[in-house]
Amino acid sequence: MTGDTNAAAGPVGLRQLKKQRTYEAISDAGIALFLERGFERVSVAEVAAAAEISKPTLFRYFPAKEDLVLHRFADHEDEAARVVADRPADRSPLAALRAHFLTGLTRHDPVTGLNDSPEVLAFHQLLYGTPSLVARLYAYQDRSERALADALDDSSSDARGTLDARLAAAQILAVQRVLALENWRRMDAGERARDVHPDAVAAAEAAFTRLSAGLEQYA
């Protein structure tokens, strides 16, 4: 019985890996064209041709053109929720999220905005300089808020439940988004990540301290 289960699990894992690589290859082809010529000047058909697939196949992977860019945020959609769910038993949700964000700053994780590599800067300029991409990003952020709210609900014994968790999730992710945008603004202005790092840490510490004061049940 065990042998049958393992044999069945192997191909499923390989199929999933192949699918993920296809997602990445198509997204990379699209982003390369967008960076070269601008998002609005590249058609979906051109992306499909660059990725050596048909247009219908592309749409099976990416329902909207904007998703070709925002695919890079897909792994981060439930990141905050995972941090809360996987935290040690003696650590509060906000303490876990604070530590995770600070660790991201230390390793210059692009999602914190504190990354001055040319490739990351170009990607952020593409993203924040294209209105349709910014608008589409809100859908990703909405799903992040819902996932985090569910995780916060599970972490609290408060009978009030869902509304409090949704309000808290919105505040937490808004703070992280503002911190990241401020870091990116300074990177885009030509400052170096290592020089901005102390200010970014101080801003994050202050922001999470304010969150903890206002969201005591999660602190």
C-alpha positions as CSV (number, residue, x, y, z in Angstrom):
1,M,0.0,0.0,0.0
2,T,2.8,2.4,0.9
3,G,4.6,1.7,-2.4
4,D,1.4,2.5,-4.3
5,T,1.0,5.8,-2.5
6,N,4.6,6.9,-3.1
7,A,4.4,5.9,-6.8
8,A,1.2,8.0,-7.2
9,A,2.7,11.0,-5.3
10,G,5.9,11.2,-7.5
11,P,4.3,12.0,-10.9
12,V,1.9,14.5,-9.2
13,G,4.9,16.4,-7.8
14,L,6.7,16.4,-11.1
15,R,3.6,17.7,-12.9
16,Q,3.3,20.5,-10.4
17,L,6.9,21.4,-10.8
18,K,6.6,21.4,-14.6
19,K,3.5,23.6,-14.3
20,Q,5.3,26.0,-12.0
21,R,8.3,26.3,-14.4
22,T,5.9,27.0,-17.2
23,Y,4.3,29.8,-15.2
24,E,7.7,31.3,-14.6
25,A,8.9,30.9,-18.1
26,I,5.9,32.7,-19.6
27,S,6.0,35.4,-16.9
28,D,9.7,36.0,-17.5
29,A,9.2,36.3,-21.3
30,G,6.4,38.8,-20.7
31,I,8.3,40.9,-18.2
32,A,11.4,41.0,-20.4
33,L,9.3,42.5,-23.2
34,F,7.5,44.9,-20.9
35,L,10.7,46.2,-19.5
36,E,12.1,46.7,-23.0
37,R,9.2,48.3,-24.7
38,G,6.6,49.3,-22.0
39,F,3.6,47.3,-20.7
40,E,1.0,49.0,-23.0
41,R,3.1,48.5,-26.1
42,V,3.4,44.8,-25.9
43,S,0.5,42.5,-26.9
44,V,-0.4,39.2,-25.4
45,A,0.2,37.6,-28.8
46,E,3.8,38.9,-28.7
47,V,4.3,37.5,-25.2
48,A,2.9,34.1,-26.4
49,A,5.2,34.1,-29.4
50,A,8.2,34.9,-27.2
51,A,7.3,32.1,-24.8
52,E,6.7,29.7,-27.8
53,I,3.2,28.9,-26.8
54,S,-0.2,29.7,-28.3
55,K,-2.3,32.7,-27.1
56,P,-5.1,30.4,-25.7
57,T,-2.4,28.4,-23.8
58,L,-1.1,31.7,-22.3
59,F,-4.6,32.6,-21.1
60,R,-5.0,29.2,-19.4
61,Y,-2.0,30.2,-17.2
62,F,-2.7,33.9,-16.9
63,P,-6.3,35.1,-17.2
64,A,-5.2,38.8,-17.6
65,K,-2.2,40.4,-19.1
66,E,-1.4,42.1,-15.8
67,D,-1.0,38.7,-14.1
68,L,2.1,38.1,-16.2
69,V,3.8,40.8,-14.1
70,L,2.0,40.2,-10.8
71,H,2.8,36.5,-10.9
72,R,5.9,37.5,-9.0
73,F,3.7,38.4,-6.1
74,A,1.8,35.1,-6.1
75,D,4.1,33.5,-3.5
76,H,3.6,36.5,-1.2
77,E,-0.2,36.4,-1.3
78,D,-0.5,34.3,1.9
79,E,3.0,35.1,3.3
80,A,1.7,37.1,6.3
81,A,-0.9,34.4,7.0
82,R,1.8,31.7,6.9
83,V,3.9,33.7,9.3
84,V,1.0,33.9,11.8
85,A,0.0,30.3,11.4
86,D,3.5,28.9,11.7
87,R,4.7,31.1,14.6
88,P,6.0,29.6,17.9
89,A,3.3,29.1,20.5
90,D,4.9,31.7,22.8
91,R,5.0,34.5,20.1
92,S,2.1,36.8,19.3
93,P,0.9,37.3,15.7
94,L,2.2,40.9,15.6
95,A,5.6,39.9,17.1
96,A,6.0,37.2,14.5
97,L,5.1,39.6,11.7
98,R,7.4,42.3,13.0
99,A,10.3,39.8,13.2
100,H,9.6,38.5,9.7
101,F,9.5,42.0,8.2
102,L,12.8,43.0,9.9
103,T,14.4,39.8,8.6
104,G,13.2,40.7,5.2
105,L,14.9,44.1,5.5
106,T,18.2,42.5,6.6
107,R,18.3,40.2,3.6
108,H,17.1,43.0,1.3
109,D,14.0,41.1,0.2
110,P,12.5,42.9,-2.8
111,V,9.0,42.7,-1.2
112,T,10.2,45.1,1.5
113,G,11.2,47.7,-1.1
114,L,14.8,47.7,0.3
115,N,16.6,46.3,-2.7
116,D,18.7,48.4,-5.1
117,S,19.6,45.8,-7.7
118,P,19.0,47.2,-11.2
119,E,16.6,44.3,-12.1
120,V,14.4,44.9,-9.0
121,L,14.4,48.7,-9.5
122,A,13.3,48.2,-13.1
123,F,10.6,45.8,-12.1
124,H,9.2,48.2,-9.5
125,Q,9.3,51.1,-12.0
126,L,7.3,49.0,-14.4
127,L,4.8,48.0,-11.7
128,Y,4.2,51.4,-10.0
129,G,4.5,53.3,-13.3
130,T,1.7,51.3,-15.0
131,P,-1.8,52.3,-13.7
132,S,-3.4,49.0,-14.8
133,L,-0.8,47.0,-12.9
134,V,-1.4,49.1,-9.8
135,A,-5.1,48.5,-10.1
136,R,-4.7,44.8,-10.6
137,L,-2.4,44.7,-7.6
138,Y,-5.3,45.5,-5.3
139,A,-6.9,42.2,-6.1
140,Y,-3.7,40.4,-4.8
141,Q,-3.7,42.6,-1.7
142,D,-7.4,41.8,-1.0
143,R,-6.6,38.1,-1.1
144,S,-3.7,38.7,1.2
145,E,-5.9,40.5,3.7
146,R,-8.5,37.7,3.6
147,A,-5.8,35.1,4.2
148,L,-4.3,37.0,7.1
149,A,-7.7,37.7,8.7
150,D,-8.4,34.0,8.7
151,A,-5.0,33.3,10.3
152,L,-5.7,36.0,12.9
153,D,-9.1,34.6,13.6
154,D,-7.6,31.2,14.3
155,S,-5.0,32.8,16.7
156,S,-7.6,34.6,18.8
157,S,-10.0,33.3,21.4
158,D,-12.0,36.6,21.2
159,A,-15.6,35.9,20.5
160,R,-15.9,39.0,18.3
161,G,-14.0,37.2,15.6
162,T,-14.0,37.9,12.0
163,L,-14.6,41.7,11.8
164,D,-11.9,42.5,14.2
165,A,-9.5,40.2,12.3
166,R,-10.4,41.7,9.0
167,L,-9.8,45.3,10.3
168,A,-6.5,44.2,11.9
169,A,-5.3,42.5,8.7
170,A,-6.1,45.6,6.7
171,Q,-4.1,47.8,9.1
172,I,-1.1,45.4,9.3
173,L,-0.8,45.0,5.5
174,A,-1.3,48.7,4.9
175,V,1.6,49.5,7.2
176,Q,3.8,46.9,5.5
177,R,2.9,48.3,2.1
178,V,3.6,51.9,3.1
179,L,7.0,50.9,4.6
180,A,7.9,49.1,1.4
181,L,6.8,51.9,-0.8
182,E,8.9,54.4,1.2
183,N,11.9,52.1,0.9
184,W,11.4,51.7,-2.8
185,R,11.0,55.5,-3.2
186,R,14.4,56.0,-1.7
187,M,15.9,53.3,-3.8
188,D,14.3,54.8,-6.9
189,A,15.9,58.2,-5.9
190,G,19.3,56.6,-6.1
191,E,20.0,55.8,-2.4
192,R,21.8,52.5,-1.5
193,A,20.0,49.8,0.3
194,R,22.7,49.4,2.9
195,D,22.6,53.1,3.7
196,V,18.8,53.2,4.0
197,H,18.7,50.0,6.1
198,P,19.0,51.7,9.6
199,D,16.2,54.1,8.8
200,A,14.0,51.3,7.4
201,V,14.5,49.3,10.5
202,A,13.7,52.3,12.7
203,A,10.6,53.0,10.7
204,A,9.4,49.4,10.9
205,E,10.0,49.2,14.6
206,A,8.0,52.4,15.2
207,A,5.2,51.3,12.9
208,F,4.8,47.9,14.6
209,T,4.9,49.5,18.0
210,R,2.0,51.6,17.0
211,L,0.2,48.6,15.6
212,S,0.7,46.7,18.8
213,A,-0.7,49.6,20.9
214,G,-3.8,49.7,18.7
215,L,-4.3,45.9,18.2
216,E,-3.6,44.6,21.7
217,Q,-5.4,41.3,21.2
218,Y,-2.9,40.3,18.5
219,A,0.1,41.8,20.4
